[in-house]
């Protein structure tokens, strides 16, 4: 869609849902039907409406990202979450019992 549309069309939302499956904010995992599609580079700052520039975020974490937190997808496809001071939020793996 590039810069022609700000609102994510249904076919792009479906692609983002297939890739992300749930909220990508560290430690969340809210289901895709609770999530919005977020522009990683905000549309107002020149970000495109594209799969590469999109992430699923639940309402709570979408708000946090618009207030200083940041999510980014690495070359390995892994999502990383950063606080406003640029420290990464790292969630450990659950302990096996």
PEFENVEN-V895684 format. One record per run of one state. SS is the DSSP state (@ for helix, = for strand, . for the rest). FROM is the first residue (numbers start at 1). TO is the last residue. If there is no record, write none. Layout:
SS&FROM&TO  SS&FROM&TO
//
This chain:
.&1&1  =&2&2  .&3&9  @&10&20  .&21&21  =&22&22  .&23&30  =&31&31  @&32&34  =&35&39  .&40&42  @&43&45  .&46&48  =&49&49  .&50&53  =&54&58  @&59&65  .&66&69  =&70&73  .&74&78  =&79&82  .&83&87  =&88&89  .&90&97
//
